[in-house]
Amino acid sequence: MLAPEAGHAPRVEPRALPDGSLGRQPARQSLLIGALFGGLFVWWGLGVGGFIPALFAVPLLASIGLRGRMLMPRAYLLWLAFLAWVSLSAIGIHDFERWVSFAWRGSLYVTAGLLFIYVFNGSRSKLTTRTMVLILAAFWVQTVLGGFAGMVLPSLSFPTPMEMILPSNLLSNQFVHDLVHATTAATHAFSGTGIHRPKVPFIYSNQWGSTFALTLPFAIASLPMLRRGIWRTGMLALLVVSIVPLVVSFDRGSWLSVAVSMGYATFRLAARGSRRAFRTALAMVVGTILAGVVLLATPLGDLVVLRLNSGYGDSTRAILYESSVRAVLQSPILGYGTPVSVSLVNPSTGVAPSAGTHGQFWTVLVSQGIPGIVFFGGWFVMALFKSGRRISPRGRGDPDTRFWAHVCIAAGLVQMAYYELLPWGLPIMMIAAALAWREARVEGPLGPPGWRVPQRTVIRRASIL
């Protein structure tokens, strides 16, 4: 069912519902989201961090089903079309290892869609905006602490419980082994530095950098919500010192998405015209200047120069880009179902990772073809456009949360060219989109508190928020 357009509230009839929510709901809707994102180190230690979001698909679906009616913005049809195209693309899969890859990605795509529906339809009194922002801010905190842990204990590696119970034939697959084996940093150091790239509590270093940039807007958004001085001071301190693991990660893609998203946020805030927004923009400018001073005055600046001058991985990426283009030309409609071996589409090339593993854009393009990337990219472009619009003054939404969710989506779109956003990046972006859309509602989740929008009215006034 499609949601009514913001700014045009339909006439509704009073019904006996305590909070304007959809049917019966759990006492605390935030428990599922909190368990998923709050248990990051636990999932990593158990060896399930690479696919735990997919395991939450069942309770998410059950909770959504218990609510009764389900609403979605009309643009969500693009995401549903993408999921349908993912299913069709399975026609091109003929071996077990690629079926494992397909199942992993497909289940995470489904979970990401369920997270959007779960948050979008969430009761504002039980799944509050403040709670959602703090959960994602806490996720950023765990990421930063993991970065420091990877710096202090770069050689830590141990078999997880999940690794111990998996059959050896599955573990022989390098991808599966990486999913379930716990390590704190990449095993290679840049020449002459002795520095390893931290990745705990994620699978790869690039995932660490990706999630850092995607959840940074929510860390900033949480500052006005942290009432106690110690928590607010702690978050401010962590925002300052987080530059250390960010630089040591050597994640140029993370540096780029942080720079673009924060620069964009500063520009938008400065252009708002309000005194509060201008103060925030000014604080971000001062923070940027201080970060520059730190880089110039400490060895961190030398590491940045080293990484920018190093072509580490660039030649491999060039091969993957070329091979991905060839793959699309050979199967432009349905794709291959999953990323495909470079040797299959570019036999003259030496050993390299599979084509389509060097960015979410390329993953979808190779796996689901041109229609797949049109549906996938169209959904997020629409989310970016809609979340960037001002909230109606008649609404009860939080414009600050909507703004920082918008910045998160912008950061994700930047990353799609070079980072695969699974398993965590895509769910984060879908929650950001759901929060942005939900905050634009004129009155409550479905109407004024204690009222239910009749089904015929919802259908008649359905439109994109």
Residue, then its C-alpha position, 0 to 999 in steps of 0.5 A: m500500500l502506498a503512503p499519502e503525499a507529504g503536505h496533503a494530509p487526507r481526511v481521516e476518521p477516528r479509530a481506537l488506536p493508542d498511537g496511530s500505528l499499524g495494527r498490533q506492534p511489539a512493546r519496543q520496536s527498537l529491540l530488533i534494530g538495536a540487537l542487529f546494530g548494537g551487537l557488532f562485536v558479538w557478531w564478529g566474534l561469533g563469525v556471523g558478522g558477514f551475514i547476520p543482517a540476513l538472519f534478521a530477515v525472518p524476525l523483521l518479516a514476522s514483525i512487519g506481518l504482525r502490524g497488519r497494513m503496510l505502507m510504502p512510498r511509490a518510489y519503493l516500487l523501484w526496489l521491488a523491481f530490482l529484487a524481482w530482477v535479481s531473482l531473474s538473473a539467477i538464470g545465469i548461475h550454474d555452479f555451487e560457489r556462485w550459488v553461495s555468492f548469489a544467496w549471500r547477496g540476495s538475502l542481504y538485498v531482501t533484508a535491506g528492503l525489509l529494514f526500510i519497510y520496518v522503519f518507515n512503518g514504525s510508530r514514532s512513539k515506539l521506534t523513535t527518531r532519537t532512538m534510531v539516530l543513537i543506534l546508528a551513532a553507536f554503530w559508528v562508535q563501535t567502528v571507531l573503537g574497532g579501528f583502534a583495536g586493529m591498530v593495537l592488535p593488528s596480528l590477532s586472528f582466531p577461528t570463530p564458532m561459526e568457522m568450527i561448525l562449517p564443513s571443510n568443503l565450504l571453508s575451502n572457498q576463500f570468500v566463505h572463509d573470510l566471512v567466518h574467520a576473525t582477524t583485526a587487520a589486513t595482513h599486508a603493510f604498506s612498504g616502509t611503514g609497518i602499518h596494517r589496515p584495521k578492519v575489526p569488526f568487519i570482514y575487509s578494511n574497505q568495509w571498515g572505511s565504508t561504514f565509518a563514512l556512512t554512519l558519521p552523519f548520525a554521529i554528528a546528528s546525535l550530539p544535540m540528543l546526548r543530554r548528559g555532559i559526559w556522553r556528549t563530551g565523549m562523542l565530541a572527543l571521539l569525533v576528534v580522535s577518529i581521524v587517527p584510525l581513519v588515516v591509518s586505514f589507508d581507505r582512500g574511498s572513505w576519505l573521499s566520501v567523508a570529504v564529499s559528504m561533509g563538504y556537501a553538508t556544510f554547504r547545505l547548512a550554510a545555505r539554510g539561512s537559520r542561525r542554528a544551521f550557520r553555527t553548525a556549518l561554522a563548527m564543521v569548517v573549524g573542525t576541518i581546519l583543525a583536522g588539516v592542522v593535525l595532519l600537517a603537524t603529525p606523522l598522519g600527514d605523511l601517511v596521507v601523502l604516502r597513500l595518495n602517491s601509492g598506486y596500491g591496487d590501482s592496476t587490479r582495479a583497472i583490470l576489473y573495470e575493463s572486465s566489467v564493461r566486457a561482461v556487461l556487453q556480453s550479457p547486458i539484460l540479465g547479467y551473470g547473477t553474481p560477479v564473474s571470473v575475469s578469465l571468463v570475460n577477459p581471457s588475456t588477463g592474468v589472475a584477478p578478483s572477480a569482475g563486479t567486486h570493486g564497487q556496488f555499482w559494478t556488482v549490480l551491473v555485472s550481476q543483474g545487467i543494465p535493467g538491474i542497475v537502473f532499478f537499483g540506482g533509480w531507487f537511491v537517486m530518488a531517495l536522495f532527491k526526496s530526502g533533500r527537500r524541506i519538511s512541511p511546516r505542518g509536520r511533526g518530523d525532525p528536519d535535522t535527522r532528515f538532513w543527516a539521513h540525506v547526507c548518509i545517502a549522498a555518501g553512499l552514492v559516492q561510494m557505490a563506484y568503488y565500494e561494495l555496500l554489503p553486508w552493512g552499508l546497504p542496510i544503513m542507507m535503507i534505514a537512512a532513506a526510511l527515516a528521511w521519508r518518515e520524517a516528512r509525514v505531515e502527521g504521525p505514522l499514518g495520521p493524527p494520534g489515535w486515528r487510522v487512515p481508511q484503506r480507500t483514502v490511502i489508495r486514492r491519495a497515494s503518491i511519492l512523499 
